Amino acid sequence: MRYSAEHKRETRERIVRTAAQHFRRRGQSGVGIADLMSRLKLTHGGFYKHFDSKEELLKEAIKGAFEEVENRFTEAVNKAKPGSELKTLIENYLSIEHCANVGEGCPMAALASEIGRLPRAVRAEIDRAIKRRVKRTAPFLPGKTEKERERNCMALLSGMIGTVNVARALVDLEARKAVLDASKDFYIRAFCN
């Protein structure tokens, strides 16, 4: 049976979207192609009609995950009152909801410990995504120059990613919330006043 180009595009997008969630939940090595395709009710062999390799899928999935999260945070920032955009970003990123939702959350927070071992092409995609995030977020940060705002932004984003990782490591929900709240208060005082 021949499928239309539209059907193939939609199927590829479904694979990428599902892979993005699975990679964030389980890490690169925790996602097998056969399992992924089975979850989508597609054949293992069908995977190779869409991708040359797992690495290609991982690269696209990471890119899609960053875009998805960026869109969600951009929407929240756009709804914020003028002058409170950064506070809104910090509150959303360091929320208990974001922390609890690994599969839908920031790929940096989900995959931080694995990134150094990912293939170079995938790391290059992550590098581009981080640079985009810094460019989009830095204007909301204090600093006399663009370079200073970007530097502050890198410190903030790195700290928030680390905070989410520490909070996710904690089993006790109250301890998890305490870590998120402490960091949220610290970053708001440091960058929003």
Secondary structure as UniProt FT lines:
FT   HELIX           5..26
FT   TURN            29..30
FT   HELIX           33..39
FT   TURN            40..41
FT   HELIX           45..49
FT   HELIX           54..79
FT   TURN            82..83
FT   HELIX           85..93
FT   HELIX           96..100
FT   HELIX           102..104
FT   HELIX           107..111
FT   TURN            112..114
FT   HELIX           115..117
FT   HELIX           120..137
FT   HELIX           138..140
FT   HELIX           146..169
FT   HELIX           173..191
//
